[in-house]
């Protein structure tokens, strides 16, 4: 039976869905390459305030630095595996080994059709805000459909199929279509990825964000994950204060600085004095400085640089990111 989940924030919606699905006796049992799953088809999510994108109710916490890295990787149109694997070393288990990720969302949006779809969407909606034809295509049947013998075409087949953008009432509405969606591992990250993209494009257009709708054709969780993941007993009503909206030209410039900074933060030859210097990014807006502070903190944690980690965290001014980081650090510490 299809499900509809609606709420003001991502955490509210995810918490509602998780509690309902984990207690449901109506879910279908399915087999998959990674184990048995319980599934509901045609689930719909609606987040009324997409800026409140952080899911705090998942136990254990997920890494906010990796979620931020995914956002930058997508917006910059990259498909190199080294960038993401630094922030999430277990990612190859799910997406396969190799120098490039087959299903990289950002690379497909900016390069796969010999067209920068994000730029075209901006151009079209700037001159025709009533358009119903702005569809960002991620899925490519030529390289994503299984082989005729049923075998997957690659280890990293995109779960996100397409995005549909509309301007209504002076706000950018976003609909995201998913073919496959893991309740615990995928959904919290998908919310961060595509609501961030929604906010960035709204900034390019000089308008506010509207609602974010996600349609999950197969919403599921792995049965073996029931021992590992839970829903927090108490909701965390913590406000995300960051604003990622910028005019297109300024946004492009800021993204370049953030991308270059993150490349250095994962560099093998990074030393502590350079690390501290990378935190001096007063030239970019506060929301992006906060993003850098969290990915920098995780870089320092991975290197065993306790003092530098604290310096990076102290720069962050966003309560939602602070809470997400504290939960992640506690998980790693214990």
N, C-alpha and C positions, 0 to 999 in steps of 0.2 A: 504494500500500500504506500503511495507517495506521501512524503512528509513536507510540511511547510514550517520553517522556523523564522521568527521575526523578532527584532529587538533594536534598542537604541545603539548598543555597542557590540563589537565582535565578541567580547567575553560573555555578554548576556546571551547572545545567540548560540555560541558554541556550548555554553554550559547547559542551556535548555535542551539542545539536540543530544548532547552526550548523555545526560540523565535519562532522557526518554528512550534513546536507542539501547542503552545498556540494560534497561529494565524491560525491553520489549520481547515478547514471545513470538512476534510476527515476522522477524527477520529471516531471510532465506540463507541457508548454508550453501556456500560455494567453495570450490577448490581453486587454487591459484598457484603460480610458480613459487611463491614464498610461504605457502601454507594455507590452511583453511580460513575462510573469512565468513563473517555474517554481514549480510548486505540488504539494503533497501534501495529500490530503484526510484529515479525521478525525484530526488529531494531538492527542495528549494530553500534558499537562505535569503534573508533581506536584512541588511544592516542600515539603519536609518541615518546614523552618523558615522560614516566610514573613517573619519579621522581617529576615532576611538578604535583602533585596529588591533590592539594587543590583547591576546588571550592569556589571562592570568590564572584561569581555573584548571588548566591541565597539570596533573601531577604525574611524573616529575616535570619540572620546568623545561622549556626548550631554550636554546641559546639565542638571545636577541642579536648577538654579533653576526651569527650566520644568517639570520633573517634579514638584517641590514645588508650584508654582503650580497645576498640574492637580489635585493632591490637594485643595488648599484650595478651589478653584473647584467641584469635585464635591461635597465635603462640605457646602459652604455653599449648594448648590442653584442656582448661577448659570448663566446662559446668554449673558451679554454677551461680545462678541468682544474688546472693548478690553483686558480684563483679561489674557486669554491671549496676545493678539497682542503685548503689550508684552514678554513674556518669550520669545516666539517669533515674530518679525516675518514669517517665511515661512509661517506657518500658513495664511493665506488661500489660498495656492496649492493646498492640499489640502482645505480645509474651506469655501472660498467666501468671498466678501466679504459685508458686511452688518453691522448692529449686533448681531445675535443669531446664535448658532450653532444650527441646526436640531436637531442630534443631541446636544446637551449632556447628558451622562450625569447629572450631579447635579440639574439642573433637572427632568429626566424622573423621577428617583427621588423627588423631593420635591413636584413640582407637577403632572406630566402627567396623572395619574389623579384629580386633586382629592384626593390622599391623600399624606401624607408616609410613603413606604414604609419608610424607614429607621427612623422612629419606631415604626411599626406592628410591624416586625420585632423591635425591642427589647421592645415591650410583650408580644408573643406569646411570645417565647422566655424572657422573665422569668417568666411564669406556667406555660408549657408547654414545658420544654426538650426534650421528646421529639418535638415537632412535626416533621412532614415536609412541611408546607404553606407554609413561608416561602420564597417565590419573589419576587425583586425584578425587576420588569419594566422593561426599557429600550426594547425594540423596540415600535413601534406600527404595525401593518399599515395603519391608516387613512391615515397620513401618510408611511410609509416604503416600502411596496411600490412598485415601478416603475409608471409609467403603462402603460396597455394597449398603447401602441406600443413599449414596452420602454425608454423614456427614464427616467433616474433621477428620483425625486420631488424631490430636492434635491442640492446639492453635498456636504452633510454628513450622510450617512446613517450612523447609529451602527453601528460594528463589533461592539460589545458588545450581546448580545441580552438576557441575564438573568443573575441571580446566584441560587444556591440555597444556603441556610444550614441547617446542622444542628449541634446540640450532641451530641457523643458523647464519653464519658469525661471530661466536664467541660471540653471544649475546643470552640471554635467552628471547625467545618469549613466551608470555602468552596469552591464550585464555580462557575466563571465560564465562560459559554458565549459563544463568539465566532463570528460568521459569516465574518469575513475578518480575517486577521492577517498583517501584514508582519513578517517575521523581524527585519529590521534597524531599521525605523522605529517599529514598533508594539509588539512584544513587550516590550522593556525598559521602556517606559513603562507598559504594561498591568500588568506585575508590580508596579511602584511604586504605581500607582493603587489597585488592588484589594486588594493585601495591606495597604496602609495603611488602607483602609476596613474590612477584616477586623479589623485590630488595634484600630481605634477602636470598632467595635461590640462586640468582646470586652471592651474596657474598660468600656463602658456596662453590660454584663452581669456584670462582675466575675469573668470567667473568662479562661483562657489561650487563645491561638490554637492551632488544630490545623493540619492541612495545608492547602495551597492547591492546588486542581486547576483547570487551565484547558484547556478543550476548544476547539481551533481547527479549525473546519470546513474552512476554506481557509487553510492555512499556506503562505506564499509569499514570494518575494523577486523584485524587479524585475531583469531581466537587465542593465539599464544601471547598476544599483547595484553590480554585481560589481567595477567599476573603482574604486568609492568606499569600500566597506566591507569590513572584514576581521575575522578573529578573532585576538585577541592570542595570541602564541606562549607567553606565560607567564600562568598563572592568578594572580589577585590574591586571596589569602585574607585579606581585611580585614574585621573584624567591625563590623557596625552596632550601636552601643551605645544608640541612642535608644529610648525607651519612649514610645509614644503612647497608652497605655491610661489612661483616666481615667473616673471615674463620670460619668453622663450630664449632670448639672447643671454640673459643673465643666468637662467637655468643651465644652459649648455656650458657656460663658463664655470659655474659652481660644480657641476657634475665632473668636469675634467679635473678640477682640483681634488675632489673627493676620491675619484678613481686613482689618480696618481699617488695620493697619500696612502690609500689602502694597498697599492702595489708595493710601496716601500715598507709598510707595516708587516707584510708577510715575507719580506726579503731575508734570505739566509744571512747576509752580511750586515744586517741592521744591528747597530750598537745602541747603548743606552743614551748617550748624548744626542744622537740623531733622533731617537725615539722621542725625547722631550721636545726637540725642535719641531717635529711633525705635529705636535699638539698645538702649536702656535698658528692657528688658522682664523684669526680674528677678522680676516677679510671676507669670510663667507657668513651667511645668515646663521642664527643660533640653532635652528633645527638641524642643519647639516653639521655644525660643530658638535652637537650632541651625538649624532650618528658616528662621527669619527671618534669621539671619546669612548664609546662603547666597544667599537671594533678594536681600538687601540688597547683598551683594558684587557680584552681577550687575547690579543697578541702578546701582551706582557705576561698574562697568566700562563700561557703556553710556554713561555721562555723561562718561567720561574722568577720573573722580575717583580717582586711584591711591591716595592716602593713605587716603581713606575706605574704599576697597575692602579695604585691608589691615586696617584697624580692624575691619571687619565679619567678615572671615575669622578673625581672632584670637579672636573670641568663640566660634566653633564648637569643640566638644569631641568630636565624633563622627568617628572615624578613617575610616569609610566615606564620609561626606560630604566630608571633607577630601581624600581620594583622588580622588573624583569631581570635585570642584571643581578640583583641581590639573591633572587631565587635560584638563578643559574649558578652563581658562585657557591651558594650553599650546597647545591647538588654536587658540584665538582669537589668541594671540600670534604663532603661526607661519603 
